[in-house]
Amino acid sequence: MHWESGATSWPADVIHGVLFAGLLVALWELADLAAVKTTPLLARILMIVGAPLSLLTIALWGGMDMPYGVYFVVMMAMWYLLAEKTWSLVASGVVFGAMLLSAVGYHGWSPHTVMDIVVMTGAVAALTVMPWRHPVLIYLALLAVSLTSVIMNPNGMHDFIVTVTTGLLLAGYITGRARREKVWADDKERAEHDALTGALTRHGWQRWRERAQSQADTDWLFVAFDIDDFKSINDTWGHMVGDEILSQFAARLLRQCHPEDAVVRFGGDEFAWVSKLTDPELAKKVTATLHAEVTGGSYETAAGLVQLGVSMGYVVGPLTDRLLEDADVHLLYAKRHGKNYVVGADTPITDADAEPIYRNELGWLADAALNLWQYCQVGTVMTSVDGRIVAVNPAFERMTGRSADELVGQSPAINSAKTTPKAVYQQMWQQLTQGKPWQGRLKNQRPNGTFWWACEEIMPIHLGGRLVGYWSLVEECSEDQQRAQSPTVASSWLEQFSYRVAFQPIVHLADEHIIGYEALIRPSFQGEMVSPLQFFSECAQNALSLEADLACLSAIARRIQEMGFWPAGSQLFINIQEATLEQSERVELVLKQIMTVLPRSQIVLEVYEHATSSDRDWASVAKSYAGIAFAQDDFGVGEADIVRMHQRRPAWLKFDRALVSRLPVDAALQDLIAMMVSWLHQRDSYAIGEGVETREQALILQHCGVDAAQGYLWGRPSWDVPQTVSRLMTAGESPKDVAG
C-alpha cells in the first residue's frame, strides 16, 4: 500500500487487478478441490488463510502495490463463500490482520492507514449484521470502498483502478459460482429424492445411512411398507391415479417424520420409514400410529376416493443390512397372512415363513402331483395362492416351449401374449379367490414368437379349509376352434360391463354460449370403473370393437330416453367408429331410440377412426345417414387426417387436445390451424378445439378463427344436462349465426 508517488499508467493498474483476481480465484478453486480430496475443514482453512497470506506476501516482498480495497473485496468474498457466520468472522479477522500488517509494518502510521483501519472495522461490523449475498449489494459496496481509497491518498487513482478491477472480476466469479452451486444442489436433490413423492431414493438412502451409522450405539426403528393390491389400482385406473396415491401416501408418512428421520421409496409401492428410537417399547405404538395415518381416510384421486390397505413389517436394532432383511421378512409375513396389518418383533417368524410360499405350503403336494402328472398328455400346472408356478408336467413344458426351471417361481403371465383383456383376468381371479373353478381361453406366446390359444380349467386347492393354491388343466386349441367360440366369449365378456354416460358442454368461442354436448362413455366392469382408453384398446385387440361400439351407442340412447328431454337446438355429439357406420341397420335402430327425444338434425356423429380405409366408399356410407351431420374427431393424431377430411367432408372438424396444448408455444402451429379453419369455412364446415384448459388457449383458438371449443375451462363432464341453456343454436343455424 504505497501512499507515495510512483503512479503507473492505468493499463498496468488493470493488469495488476486481473492478476490479483486470478490468484484469488485459483486459491479458492484449490480449496474446493481440497474439500473433495480431503476434508471440508482443511478446505475452509485453506480458503481463510490462503488468500490473505498471498496478498500480504505480495505487499511485503512482491514489489507490487496492494490497495486496502483489495483486502476489503476479499473479506466480502469470504462472507459470500463461507456459509457459516462463525467461519466468516474468523476469515474477516485474518484478512483484517493481513491488511494491518501490510499497512503498519511496511508503511508505518499515517492518516490514510488510520482511515483504512476504521473503514475495515466498520465493514466487519456491517457484514456481521447485514445480508450481503445479493449481487447488487456486492457491487454497491465495491463502489463505495473504491471511492474511499482515493481519500487522503496521493496514489489514489492507482488504488481505485486496481480495486475496481479486482472487485468486478471477483464479483462476477462469485455470482457465477453461486449459480453453479445452485445447479449442483438441484442435481443432488434430484439424485437423492424421488421426484414424485419427495421420499429418499436408493442413492439418497445410502447417503443418509452413511451419516446415520456414524452415531454409535444407537437403535433404529425400521418399518417396511407395501400398499396392498397396488397393481390392480394401476391396471384399473391407470398410472396417473397410481402416482396420485403414491404421492399422497408419502406425504402422510412425511407428516410423521422428525428432522432426523427418513422416508425411503425403494421402488414402485415399496416404502420404508426409519427413525432413531430411544425406547424400544415405543416401537409398537409408533407403528400403530403410522398404520392409522396411511390407512385412515380415503385418498382423493381423479377417479374418485380410494381406500387403501397397507401391510407393514418392523424391527428395532442397529442400522445394518440384517435389520433391513428382517423388516422385509416381517412385511412378507403380513402380506401372506391377510394383508393390511402390522407385524413386528413380537411376532414369531420361522424359517418356513421366510421362504417362498410355494415351498412351505405346496412343496409336498407339488412333489406328489409331479409323480401323478408325469405321463399325462394334458398340460398340468400348480400355482400358489399368490399366483406363482409351483410345478408343471412335461406336456405343459412342450406346449409352452419353456422348461420347468424357467417356469417354476414365475407368474403364469410369463406365457401371455399380452392381448387378453385385463377384465378377463379380473373375472378369473374373482372367481378363484372365492373358491370357485374357472374355465376359459387365453392367448399365449412362446419364446420363439409363435402364438397359441390355451383352453384352461383352473380349480382351487384347499388344505385344512384354507385356500393354498390352484391346479390347472391346459390344452392347446386351434385358431379355428377359438374363432368358433369367439362370439360366445365376446358376448359373455361384454355383458359384464355397465356404462354410464357423461356430457361435456361445447361452447361457441365468440360468446361462450353452449351449442351442444358430447356424450362420453364411462365403462365399469362388475362395478369397478375402467378407463375408456383401456376398454376400447382391449376390445380392439380381441376383435370386439364393433360390439363394444354398439353397446356404448345403446347406453347413450337409454340415457337420453331416461332423461326424457334434450335442450332445444343443442347438438348431441356421439363418438362412433368408421367401421361401425357400415352396420347402418343396427346403428339406425339405436338412433331411432334417440330420436324419440331429439330430432335427427341435432345429432352429430363423431368418427374417431385413426386409420382410414382406402377401399371404403365413404359417400355410400354417409348416404345411409341422411339428415345427420358428421364430425371428424381427433384431428392431428391420426395417420391420414388430411385424406379422411377430403373423403368425408365433415360438417365439423375437431382439433385434438395434443394440438391445442401446444398452441401457446408454437406460432407455426397457430398459422397452420388458422389456414385449416379458413379452408373449412370455404367448404361450409366448422372447427372445434378439444381439451381447452386455459384462457390463453381459448383466446388463441378464437384468434385462429376456430368456431367452438370444449374442455375443463368451461366444465368437466357431468352426468346430467340442464333443460335450458342461456343461448342455443336453433335447428339449421350455423356458428356464424350465433356469433351474430
N, C-alpha and C positions, 0 to 999 in steps of 0.2 A: 504494500500500500504506500507507494512513494508519493508524498504530497508535493515534493519539489517539482521543478520544471522538468523538461525532458519529454514533452508531448510528442507523440508519433502521429503519423497520418492515420486517418480513420480506417482505411482498408486494413492496416496492420492491427488496429483495435478489434475490428470484426473478426479477423483471423484468430486473435487471442481468445475471443469469446467462443468461437467454434471449437477450438482446441480444448478449452476448459469443459464445455458441454460434452464433447466426445469422450473425454476422460471420465467424467462422472457417469455417463450412460454405460460405459464399458464396465466400471466398477459395480454398478447396480445390477447389470446383467450377470456379472460374475457371481454376485451374491445369490441371484436366482438359481444359477447352476449349482452353487454350493448347497442350496436348500434341497435340490433333487438328489445330489450325490451324497450329502452328509446328513446334517440335522438342521431344522429351522432355526435353532438357537445360534449355531455358527453363522448361518446366513444373515441373521439380524446383526450380530456383532460386526461382521464384515461390512454390512451396509452402513452402520452407525459410525464406525471408526475409519473405514477406508476413505471416504470422500473428504472429511475434514483434514485427515492426516496428509492426504495427497496435496490439498490446497496449501496447507501450512509448509510442506516441503518445497513446493514451487515458489512460495512467497519468500522464504528464508534463503534458499540455496539455488533456486532455478533461474534467478536473474530476470523474472517477469513480474510486472506489477499485478497485485491481486486486490482489486477493489473490494471494500467491505460488502458491497451489494451482492457480490457473488456468494459470500457466506450466507447472506440472508436468503438468497434464492435456494441454496442447498438446504437450509433449515426448513423453509416452506415445503420443499420437496419431501423431506423426511416425514413431515406430518401427513403428507398425502400417501406416501408409500408404506408407512408403518401404521397398521390399523389400530393397534392398541395405544391408548393415551400414555401409559407409563413408558413404553419404549420411545414414543415421540418426545417426551420430556427429557429422557436420557440423551437422545440424539441432539436435542436443542442445546443441552449443556455442553456436549462435546464440541459442537460447531461454535458455540459462544467462546469456549476456551481456546479453540484454534484461532479464531479471529482476534482474541485478546493478546495471545502470544505474538501473533503476526504484527499487530499494531504497536504494542508497547515494547516488546522485546527488540524489535528491529528499528522502529522509528521514534520510540520514546513518547512522552505525553505531549499532546497538543490539543487545541480546541476541537479539531476535527476528530481526534481519537476519542475524546470525551463524548462528542455527539454520536459517534459510531456505537459506543457502549450503551448510551441512553436509548438510541433507536433499536438496537438489538434486544435490549431488556424489554422495551415496550412490545416488540414483535413477539417475544416468547409469551408475554402475558396475554396478548391478543389471540395468539394461536391456541392458548390453553382454554379460552372461554368461547371462542367463535368457531363456527364450522367453515373450514377453508377448502372444502372439496369441490366447490363449483368452479368450473373453468373461468368464468367471468371474474370471480374474486381473485383468482390467481393472477390474471393479467393486470387487474387494477392495483393489486399490492405491488407487483413488479414495477409498474409505472411510478408509484409513489416512492418506493425505495430508490429507484434510479434517479429521480429528481433530487432527493436529499443528498445524493452523492456529489452533487455539484456545489452544495453549500459549503462555504469556508474551505474550499479545495482548489488550489491553483491548477491542479491537473484534473479538474472535474469532468471535462468533456471526454477525456480518455476513459475515466471510470464509468461514466454514463454509457458510452458505446459498448464497452466490454460487458457491463452488467445486463444491458438490454439484450444484447446478442445471446449471451449465455441463458438469460431467463426465458427468452422466446423459444429457443431450441428445447430447453428442458420442459417448458410448459407444454409444448407440442408432444414431447416424448411422454409426459405424464398422462395427458388426456388420451393419447393413443394406447398407452399401457392400460389405462382404466377400461377402455373398450375391449381390449384383448382379454383382460382378466374376467370381464363380464361374459364374454363368449366361452371362456374356459369353464366358468362357474355354471353356465347354462348347459354346456355339454356334459359336465359332471352330474348335474341334476338329472338330465335325460338318461344317462347311463345307470344311475343308481336308483331312480324312481320310475315306477310304471306310469306311463302317460295316461292311461285310462283311469286308474284307481288312486294314484298317489302313494301306493304302498312301495316298499323297497323291492327292487328286482333281485335276482340271484347275485348279480355283481354287487349291488348295494348291500345285500345281506352279508356278503363276505367282508366288505369294508367295515360294516357295523360290528360284525362278530370279532374282527381283529381288535377293535377298540375295546369291546366289552370284555374280552378274555384277559385284558391287562389288569382287570380288577380281580385280584386273587381272593380265594376263599369266599366266593360269592355264589349263592344258589340262584338259579333262574327258573322261572315258570315258563315252559314251552308248551304252547297249545296249537295243535294242528286242526284245521277246519276243512270240511268238504261239503259243498252245497249238494243236498240230495237231489238226484234225478235232474241235474242241471242240463244234461244233454237233451232231454226231452223238451226243455224250455226253448233251447236254440232250434231244435227241429220243428217245434210248433209255431213259435212266434218270430223266429229269425234272430240273427246275431245282434242286431241293433237293440232289441229288447234285452237279450242276454247281457250286452255291455252295460245297459242301464242298471240292471240288477247288480252286476259286479261292482260298478261304481258306488252304488248306494250301500252295498254290503261292506265295502272297505271303509266308507265314510262312517258307518256305525262303529266299526272297530276302532278307527282313529279317534273317535269321540271319547273312547275309554282309555286312551293312551296318556301316560305321563311323558314328560320330555325325554326320559332315559329309556322308554320302551320302544319296541319296534313292531310294525306290521309288515309282513312279507307276503308277496304274491309269487309263488314258485312256478305258476303256470296254470292256465285255464281257470278253474274254480277252486284251486288249492291255495289256501292261505295259512299263515302262521302268525301267532301273537306271542311276543317274548317280553318278559318283564322281570326285573330284579325282585326277588322275594325274600324279605327278611324273616317272615314267619311261614314255614311250610304248611301250617294248619290253615292258612287263609286260602290255599290253592283251590279247594273245593268251592268256597264262597265266590272267589273271583271268577272261576269258570262258569259257575251258575249264572252270574251277572252277565257275562259275555254271551252265553247262550240265549238268555232272555232278550238281550239287546238285538241280536241278529235275527231272532225268530219272532219277536213280539211286534205285532203290527205289520200291515201289508206293505209291499214295495210298489210305488207308483211308477207305471210304465206307460208307453204309448199304446199298449194293448189292453190296459186296464190294471186293476190291482192284482198283485201276485203274492201269495203266501208261501214262504219258504220253510223247508225243513233243513236242518244243518246238523251233521254228525261232527263230534269233536272228541279228540283224544289228547290227554295232557300228562306231563310228567314234570318232576322237580329235581334239579341237580345241577352239577357244573355244566357249562355250555360246551359240550363235546359232541362228536358225531353220534355217539351212543345215545345221547339224550334225544336227538332228532329221530333216530331209528325207533326208540321205544315209544315216542309220541305217535309215530306213524302206525306202529303195531296196535296201539290203543284205538286210534282212529279206525283202522281196519276192522277191529272187533265191534265198534259201534255200528259200522255200516252193515256188518253181517248179522247183527242181532237186532234188527228192527229199524235202524236209522233214527235220525232226529233226536239223539240224546248224547250225553257226555259220559265218557269212560276215562277214569283216572287211575292213579297208582293204587287205589284201594280195591280195584277190580283184578282178581287173579287172572293172569294171561298165561296159558300153557303154550308149549312149543307148537302144539297142533293148531292153536288159534292163530299163530303167526304164519303158518304155511298156507299155500294156495288152497282155496276152498275145495277144489276138486280132489285134493289129496286127503283131506281129513274127513270128508263126508261120503265120497263116492269111490274111494280107492278100491275097496274090496269088491264093491258091486261092479266096477268097471272091469276088474280082472275076471270076474265070473262071466260078465257079458261078452268079453272078447273070446272066451272059450266057446260060448254058445254060438256066436255070430261068425266064427272063423270061416266056415264054408258056406254061409248064406249068400245067395246070389243077389239079394236085395241089399242096397246100401243101408247100413245102420249106424246111428250116431248117438252118443250120450253126451249131454251137456249139463253143466252145473246150474244151480238156481240163478247165478249171476250172469249166465249166458256164455260160459267158456266151454270149449270142447274138451271132454274128458277121455273119450275113447271112440275109435272108428274101426270098422272092419275093412278087409281088403277090397270088397266090392265098392265101398264108398271111396277108397283111395283111387281106384281105377276110374270111377265116374268123375271125380273132381280133377284128376291129374296132379294131385298133391299127396305126399307121403304122410303117414301118421305123425312123424316127427314135425312136419310143417303145420299140421292141423291142431294137434293137442295143445291146449292152453290158449288157442286163438278163439275169437268170436266167429260164429258161423258166417258172419258177414264177409269173411275173407273170400268166400266163393261168390259173393253177389256181383251182378253186373251193374249195380247202382242205378237201375231203371225202374225197379218195382216201387210203386207209390209208398211213401212213408206211412200213410194211413193203413195200408195193408199190414205192415209190421205192428202198428199200434193196436189194431184189432187182434192180431195174433197173440201179442203179449198180454193183452187184456184178458183174453180167454184162458191163456195158460196160467197166469198168476191167480186166476180164480179156481184153478184146479180142473179146468175143462180141456179136453183134447181139441186139436185144431187140424183142419185139412185144407190144403190149398196148393197153388202152383207158384213157384218163384223163379225168376230168370237169373241164371248164374253165368259165370265166365271162368274158363280155365286159364292157367298161366300162359298158355300159348295163344290166347286171344279168342278162342272159339267160344260161342255162346251155347247154352243148353238150358232146357226147362226142367226143373225138378218138381215132381209130384210128391209132396210130403205129407206125412201123417205124424203129428207130434203128440206124445202122451206125457202127462206129468208123472213124476216118481215121488211117492210118499213113503217115508220111513218114520215109524212111531207117530203117525198122524201129522207129520210135518213135511212140507214140500221141500225136497232137497235137490231136485234136478228134473231133466226131461230126457226121453229117448225117442228117436225118430226113425221112421222107415222112409227111405228115399228111393224113388225110381225116376229114371230119365224118360220124359215123354217127348215125342217128336213134335216138330213145328206144326204139322197138320193137326195133331191131337190138341195142341194148345189153341190153335185158331178155332177149332170146332167148339172149344169150351169158352172162348173169349166173351161172346155175348152174355152168357150167364154170369161169368165172373164180373164183367163190367157193370151189368145191371145190379148185381149184389153189392158191389163196392159203392156205386153212386147212390144207391138207395139209403146208405148210411149217412149221407150228407144232408144237412139242412142249410137253408140260405136265408140270410136277412138282406134287406135292400136299404141302402143309404142314398141320400140325394144331396148332391153338391150344386149350389147355385152357379149359374153362368150369367155374368153381368155385361151390359154394354159399356164399353170403356168411356164413352163421351159423357155419360151422366150417371154411370154405375147403378142403373136400374136393372132388375132381374129380367132376363129374357127367356130363361129356361133352366132346367135342371138335368144333370147327368145322373142316371141310375147306376149305382155302384154295388157290386155283389160282395157280400161278406160270408164266405162259406164256413161251416162248422162240421167237424167230424165227431159224432157221438157226443155232442155238447161242447166240444173244445174248438175255439176258433182257429182257422187255418189261414195262413197268408194266401191271398188270391193269386199272387205270382207262383207260389209253390203249388197251389192246387192245379192251375192250368198247365204248369210245366210238367207235372206228373201225369196229368191226363194226356198231354201230347206224347210223352214218352211211351205211353201204353195204348196209343191209338184210340183214345176216349174223348178226343176234343169235341167231336160233333155232339155226342150225347151230353157232355158237360155243358156245352154252349146252349143247347135246347133246354136243359134243366134250369140254367140261370135265367134264360128268357122267360120260362114259365113262372119262375119265382117272382120276377118283376111284374108280370101280368097279374098274378094273385095279389101282390101288394097293392097295385093300382086299384083292383076291384075291392079290396078290403077298405081302402080309403074312401072309395065311392065318389071322389071328386078329383079334379085337376084344375089348377089356376087357369082361368080363361086366357087364351092367347099364348101361354107359356109353352115352349118346346120341351119335349121329352127326348133326351139323348140316350140311346141304348147301344151298348157295345155288342158287336157280333162279328164272328169270323167270316171271311170271304167264302170259305168252303161251306159254311152253314147256310149261306144265302142260296146255294144251289138246291137246298131242300125246301123249295118255296112253299110246297103244300103244307109241310109241317110248321114252317115259320108263320105262314098266314093264319093257321089255326090259333096260334098264340096271339098274333096281332089283333085278331078279331076280339079276343078277350079284352085287350087293352082298349080297343075302340068302342067298347060299351061305356067307357068313361070319358075319353077324349077323342076328337076327330083325327082321322088319318093324316091330315095336313100338319098336325102338330108333332108328329113322330119323326125323329131323325135317327137313322141307323148309322152308328159309328163303326166303320170297317177297320179292324185293328190287325189285319194280317201283316206280318213284317216281311214277307217274301211274296212277290207277285207270280202268278202262273201265266206263262207266255201263251198257253193254248186255251185260256179261259175266255169265253165270249162274254165280256162284261156288259155290253149293250143288251144282250139277251137276258142276262141275269137281272139287270136293272129294270127291264121291261116288265118283269114279273111283279114288280113292286110299284106300280104306277101310283102317283099321288103321295109317295113318301120321299122325303129328302134324305140324301146321303152325306155323311161326313167322312173324311179321311183322317184317321186318328194317328197319333204318334209320329207326325211328320218330322223327319230329322234323325231318326234312329233305325229306319228300315234299310233294306238292301237295294231297293229300286223305287225310292219315293217319287221321283220325277216321272218315271214310267207309269206308276199307278195313278198319279194325279192326271196325266194325259189321257189314260184309258178311261178313268172313271168320271172325270169332270164333276167332282163333288160340289154340292151346294156350300159345304163348309170344309175348311182345312184347319186342322188343329196342330199348332206347333208344339212339339214335345217339351216337357219341362227341362230336358237336358239342354235345349237351345235357349230357353227363357232364362235359365240360371246364369248363362254366360254373357247375356246381353250387356250388363253394366261394365264389363271389362273388355268387350270385343266390338270395336267400332265397325270393323269389316262385316261382322255378322249382322249388325244393325242395318247396314246398307243392303245386305242380301235379303233380310226379312222385308224391308221396305219394297225392294224390287219384286219379290214374290207376291206381296199383297197387291201391288199395282197390277200385276199380271192377273191375279184372281179377280179383281174388281172389273177388269176389262171383259171378263167372261161371266159376269154377274154371280160370282162366288164370293164368299166371305171368310174371314180368318178369325181364329180363336187362339189365344195363348193359354197354355196349361201350366199349372204349378206355380202361379204367381204368389209370392210370399212377401214381397216388399213393395212399398210405394214407388221406389225408383224403377223397379221392373215394369210396373203398370204404366208409368209415365213414358218410358222408352217404347213400350208396345204401342201406346196411343200415338206417339210421335212417328212411329213406323207405319201408321195407318191401320193397324190391326183393329178389327171391329169389336171383338168381345174377349172376355177372359174369365178364367176360373182359378181358384186357389185359396189357400188359407188366409190371404189378405182380406177376403170378403166372407169367408165362412168355411168351417170344416164340414165334412159330410154329416148329415143329420138323418135320423130315422123318419122324420116327418116333413111334410111340405105345407107351408101356410096356404090357406084357401084363397087369399088375395095377396097381391103384391102392389107396391106403390105405383109402378108404371110398367105396363106389359106391352109386348109386341102383339098386335092383333093378327088374325089369320091373313096371310098374304102380304104383311108389312115387312119391309126389309130393315136391317140395322140402320141404314141411312135415314129411313123414315122416322125411326125412333129418335135418332140424333137430332132430327129437325123439330 
